[in-house]
Each structure stands twice: as C-alpha cells, then as structure tokens.
Amino acid sequence: MPAQSRFVKSIVSTSKSQDVKMPWTRGATRKAMIARRQKATIKAVSVAKSA
C-alpha cells in the first residue's frame, strides 16, 4: 500500500471517529470556566491591593 493512500485512510478514519463539540453545545462548561477565571482575577486583584 502506498504511503499516501495509508495517510488518506488514516485521516478519513480519524475524522469519522472525532466528536467535535460545537460552541452552542458547551454552554454550562463555558460559563463555569468564565466564572473560575473571574474569581481568580478578583482574588489576584484583592491580594495585590492589600500588599
């Protein structure tokens, strides 16, 4: 089997097996991540002011 044919077959099989999450399906996860970042930012700012 030529290398290019094997390469193409591996790409096709990988693309079929991947489960890509679209932006509109990750709402709760995204909100939790944003809340964690904001909490860390507020904590970092409050520590900096007290120093």
Backbone as CSV, one residue per row, in Angstrom:
resi,resn,N_x,N_y,N_z,CA_x,CA_y,CA_z,C_x,C_y,C_z
1,MET,0.853,-1.178,0.000,0.000,0.000,0.000,0.897,1.239,0.000
2,PRO,0.651,2.162,-0.900,1.460,3.391,-0.937,1.253,4.217,0.336
3,ALA,2.269,4.972,0.675,2.216,5.773,1.903,1.092,6.798,1.862
4,GLN,0.874,7.410,0.694,-0.163,8.438,0.599,-1.545,7.829,0.819
5,SER,-1.803,6.654,0.273,-3.091,6.003,0.452,-3.329,5.681,1.926
6,ARG,-2.305,5.197,2.609,-2.417,4.889,4.032,-2.677,6.163,4.826
7,PHE,-2.010,7.247,4.449,-2.183,8.539,5.111,-3.619,9.031,4.964
8,VAL,-4.148,8.950,3.743,-5.515,9.408,3.494,-6.503,8.553,4.279
9,LYS,-6.288,7.250,4.301,-7.191,6.372,5.054,-7.160,6.698,6.546
10,SER,-5.982,7.010,7.067,-5.899,7.341,8.492,-6.609,8.656,8.796
11,ILE,-6.507,9.616,7.882,-7.194,10.897,8.078,-8.702,10.702,8.049
12,VAL,-9.189,9.921,7.089,-10.625,9.681,6.975,-11.145,8.955,8.215
13,SER,-10.432,7.949,8.680,-10.896,7.216,9.863,-10.864,8.096,11.113
14,THR,-9.863,8.947,11.233,-9.777,9.847,12.379,-10.906,10.866,12.356
15,SER,-11.197,11.404,11.181,-12.262,12.406,11.089,-13.624,11.801,11.395
16,LYS,-13.816,10.543,11.076,-15.086,9.892,11.390,-15.207,9.577,12.875
17,SER,-14.096,9.337,13.535,-14.142,8.959,14.941,-14.129,10.157,15.887
18,GLN,-13.769,11.325,15.425,-13.700,12.504,16.282,-15.094,13.025,16.593
19,ASP,-15.287,13.468,17.816,-16.551,14.064,18.235,-16.265,15.505,18.630
20,VAL,-16.492,16.410,17.702,-16.189,17.816,17.927,-17.393,18.479,18.582
21,LYS,-17.139,19.178,19.674,-18.217,19.891,20.353,-18.340,21.277,19.741
22,MET,-19.529,21.602,19.331,-19.774,22.908,18.739,-19.971,23.935,19.858
23,PRO,-19.703,25.207,19.574,-19.775,26.234,20.625,-21.116,26.304,21.352
24,TRP,-22.206,26.057,20.662,-23.513,26.189,21.292,-23.860,24.983,22.162
25,THR,-23.063,23.911,22.123,-23.350,22.742,22.957,-22.551,22.746,24.247
26,ARG,-21.691,23.711,24.455,-20.817,23.712,25.632,-21.143,24.860,26.576
27,GLY,-22.396,25.252,26.660,-22.807,26.400,27.452,-22.443,26.324,28.922
28,ALA,-22.825,25.244,29.597,-22.571,25.131,31.038,-21.077,25.058,31.334
29,THR,-20.354,24.316,30.533,-18.905,24.199,30.733,-18.233,25.541,30.540
30,ARG,-18.659,26.269,29.528,-18.062,27.572,29.226,-18.356,28.574,30.344
31,LYS,-19.589,28.586,30.832,-19.948,29.502,31.915,-19.147,29.211,33.179
32,ALA,-18.948,27.932,33.470,-18.160,27.563,34.652,-16.716,28.019,34.498
33,MET,-16.161,27.880,33.305,-14.783,28.301,33.064,-14.655,29.816,33.218
34,ILE,-15.603,30.564,32.677,-15.566,32.024,32.777,-15.683,32.451,34.241
35,ALA,-16.564,31.801,34.998,-16.721,32.126,36.417,-15.433,31.852,37.187
36,ARG,-14.755,30.740,36.882,-13.476,30.431,37.530,-12.441,31.490,37.225
37,ARG,-12.387,31.932,35.979,-11.410,32.964,35.600,-11.689,34.272,36.319
38,GLN,-12.965,34.667,36.367,-13.316,35.920,37.029,-13.011,35.845,38.518
39,LYS,-13.266,34.701,39.127,-12.977,34.520,40.549,-11.475,34.629,40.807
40,ALA,-10.682,34.026,39.940,-9.228,34.087,40.089,-8.720,35.507,39.884
41,THR,-9.302,36.231,38.942,-8.892,37.608,38.674,-9.220,38.503,39.862
42,ILE,-10.405,38.356,40.414,-10.812,39.161,41.567,-9.911,38.847,42.764
43,LYS,-9.603,37.574,42.959,-8.741,37.172,44.068,-7.339,37.750,43.895
44,ALA,-6.823,37.721,42.671,-5.483,38.245,42.403,-5.443,39.753,42.608
45,VAL,-6.485,40.449,42.205,-6.531,41.897,42.360,-6.631,42.260,43.833
46,SER,-7.448,41.549,44.603,-7.591,41.879,46.018,-6.295,41.620,46.781
47,VAL,-5.547,40.618,46.413,-4.259,40.351,47.053,-3.282,41.458,46.714
48,ALA,-3.293,41.924,45.481,-2.366,42.964,45.055,-2.651,44.277,45.787
49,LYS,-3.918,44.597,46.041,-4.255,45.845,46.716,-3.840,45.826,48.184
50,SER,-3.891,44.666,48.809,-3.573,44.606,50.231,-2.070,44.590,50.500
51,ALA,-1.300,44.374,49.484,0.148,44.270,49.694,0.809,45.583,49.829
